[in-house]
Amino acid sequence: MFDREMLTYLVCPATGSALKLSKDGQWLISRVAKLAYPVLNGVPILLEGKAKQWSEDDE
């Protein structure tokens, strides 16, 4: 499980903007970059190559 307190310290590696945890807790979302970074076993994978495209419709 991802520790929500970590969101205070994490930023999008592509833009430096804030990240938001998805409702299902599986993704960290950068609205500015329109990317979603996976969270695997509670560990955020903040690599652009592992991110998927994200849109407001996905939420």
Secondary structure, DSSP 8 states (H G I E B T S, - for coil): ---GGGGGT-B-TTT--B-EE-TTSSEEEETTTTEEEEEETTEE---GGG-EE--GGG-
